[in-house]
């Protein structure tokens, strides 16, 4: 009963959090040899070269009764949010990035992905970051 009430209160508190209108949210994307090409909600094309990716995270939003994971890909100058339900999302995060990003294909990364996908409340999981990510973010 306590869990139900907690969820109800959390859901009410997040009513104003509209995840459908973020400029970083991608409505579709394609995978090219050297980059991700996404189209955001304003039809702006955002290109993310694999080599420029600094951090990958999963944000879990509690919408309705099912949590909605959104993958966040971050470079020094761009961020894109890819909803888990888009086509090719699994191919990008489980096949392509395993080959394109050094250190992504690891037990630690896979464990964080599993932890995020099993989450039932609003949370942020840093799945992978480049070895020099902290230094890069401090310099921005």
C-alpha positions as CSV (number, residue, x, y, z in Angstrom):
1,X,0.0,0.0,0.0
2,X,2.8,2.4,0.9
3,X,4.5,1.8,-2.5
4,X,1.2,2.6,-4.3
5,X,0.8,5.9,-2.4
6,X,4.4,6.8,-3.0
7,X,4.0,6.2,-6.7
8,X,0.8,8.2,-6.8
9,X,2.4,11.2,-5.0
10,X,5.5,11.0,-7.3
11,X,3.3,10.8,-10.4
12,X,1.4,13.9,-9.2
13,X,4.6,15.8,-8.6
14,X,5.8,14.9,-12.1
15,X,2.7,16.0,-13.9
16,X,4.3,19.2,-15.1
17,X,7.4,17.3,-16.4
18,X,6.6,16.9,-20.1
19,X,9.3,14.8,-21.7
20,X,7.7,15.1,-25.1
21,X,8.8,18.7,-25.9
22,X,12.5,18.7,-25.1
23,X,14.6,20.1,-28.0
24,X,17.1,17.3,-27.4
25,X,14.5,14.6,-27.9
26,X,15.0,12.7,-31.1
27,X,11.9,11.5,-33.0
28,X,13.9,9.3,-35.4
29,X,17.5,8.6,-36.2
30,X,19.7,6.7,-38.6
31,X,23.0,4.9,-38.1
32,X,25.8,5.9,-40.5
33,X,29.3,4.5,-40.7
34,X,30.8,7.2,-38.6
35,X,27.9,9.0,-36.8
36,X,24.3,9.0,-35.5
37,X,22.0,11.3,-37.4
38,X,19.0,12.3,-35.4
39,X,16.0,14.5,-36.2
40,X,14.5,16.3,-33.2
41,X,11.0,17.4,-32.5
42,X,11.5,20.6,-34.5
43,X,12.9,18.7,-37.5
44,X,16.4,19.9,-36.8
45,X,19.1,17.4,-37.9
46,X,21.7,16.6,-35.2
47,X,24.8,14.7,-36.2
48,X,26.7,12.9,-33.5
49,X,30.0,11.4,-34.6
50,X,30.8,8.2,-32.6
51,X,34.3,9.5,-31.9
52,X,32.9,12.6,-30.2
53,X,30.7,10.8,-27.7
54,X,31.8,11.5,-24.2
55,X,29.0,10.0,-22.1
56,X,26.0,7.7,-22.4
57,X,23.2,7.6,-19.8
58,X,19.8,6.2,-19.4
59,X,17.1,8.4,-17.8
60,X,14.0,6.6,-16.6
61,X,10.8,8.6,-16.3
62,X,7.8,7.3,-14.6
63,X,4.9,7.8,-17.0
64,X,1.6,6.2,-16.4
65,X,2.4,2.8,-14.8
66,X,5.3,1.8,-16.9
67,X,8.7,3.5,-16.6
68,X,10.0,5.0,-19.9
69,X,13.7,4.7,-20.5
70,X,15.4,7.4,-22.6
71,X,19.0,7.0,-23.8
72,X,21.1,10.2,-23.6
73,X,24.1,10.5,-25.8
74,X,26.4,13.4,-25.0
75,X,29.3,15.1,-26.7
76,X,31.1,18.3,-25.8
77,X,28.6,20.4,-27.7
78,X,25.5,18.3,-28.3
79,X,23.1,16.1,-26.4
80,X,20.4,13.9,-27.9
81,X,17.8,11.9,-26.0
82,X,16.6,8.7,-27.8
83,X,13.4,7.1,-26.5
84,X,13.8,3.4,-26.0
85,X,10.8,2.6,-28.2
86,X,12.4,4.1,-31.5
87,X,13.4,1.7,-34.3
88,X,17.1,0.7,-34.2
89,X,17.6,1.8,-30.5
90,X,18.6,-1.7,-29.5
91,X,20.9,-2.0,-32.6
92,X,22.6,1.3,-31.7
93,X,23.2,0.6,-28.0
94,X,23.8,-3.2,-28.2
95,X,25.6,-3.7,-31.5
96,X,26.9,-0.5,-33.1
97,X,28.4,1.2,-30.0
98,X,30.0,-2.1,-28.9
99,X,32.2,-1.8,-32.0
100,X,32.5,2.0,-32.3
101,X,33.3,3.1,-28.8
102,X,36.3,1.9,-26.9
103,X,35.4,0.4,-23.5
104,X,31.6,0.4,-24.1
105,X,31.4,-3.4,-24.6
106,X,32.2,-4.3,-21.0
107,X,30.6,-6.2,-18.2
108,X,30.2,-3.0,-16.2
109,X,28.3,-1.2,-19.0
110,X,26.0,-4.2,-19.5
111,X,25.3,-4.4,-15.7
112,X,24.4,-0.7,-15.6
113,X,22.1,-1.1,-18.6
114,X,20.3,-4.0,-16.9
115,X,20.0,-2.0,-13.7
116,X,18.5,0.9,-15.6
117,X,16.0,-1.2,-17.5
118,X,14.8,-2.8,-14.3
119,X,14.2,0.5,-12.6
120,X,10.7,1.4,-11.7
121,X,11.0,5.1,-10.7
122,X,12.6,8.3,-11.9
123,X,16.3,7.8,-12.1
124,X,19.5,8.6,-14.0
125,X,22.1,5.9,-14.8
126,X,25.5,6.8,-16.3
127,X,26.1,3.8,-18.5
128,X,29.4,4.7,-20.0
129,X,31.8,7.6,-20.2
130,X,35.0,8.2,-22.0
131,X,38.2,8.0,-19.9
132,X,38.7,11.8,-20.0
133,X,35.0,12.8,-19.5
134,X,35.5,14.3,-16.1
135,X,38.3,16.5,-17.4
136,X,36.3,17.5,-20.4
137,X,33.2,18.5,-18.4
138,X,35.3,20.5,-15.9
139,X,36.7,22.5,-18.8
140,X,33.4,23.5,-20.2
